[in-house]
């Protein structure tokens, strides 16, 4: 399971509204959370709006539906996604209990 904080859910809703305004009405797109090879620690997080695909798991947290593929879910199970818009920068922060180490930017892990 992946959970969102209320701040992350609010930001995703804003992003979905903007995305919906630029896509076709019948194009069902949700926020996809994923793990890719790369980054300075071996794996990196990614997010994009996408249509559901075979094998995806749909997760709902704080009233927001997310998509995640099986491989990414194996790396991120139990994670919590927050959104920080403070002085240190703006963006999503992922607290992942499965990460053995993370890089300084927080976007890469092993």
HUWO-V134562 format. One record per helix or strand of 3 or more residues. SS is the DSSP state (alpha for helix, beta for strand). FROM is the first residue (numbers start at 1). LEN is the number of residues. Records with the same first field share a line. If there is no record, write none. Layout:
SS = FROM-LEN  FROM-LEN
//
This chain:
alpha = 6-17  70-7
beta = 30-8  43-8  57-5  64-5  80-5  91-5
//
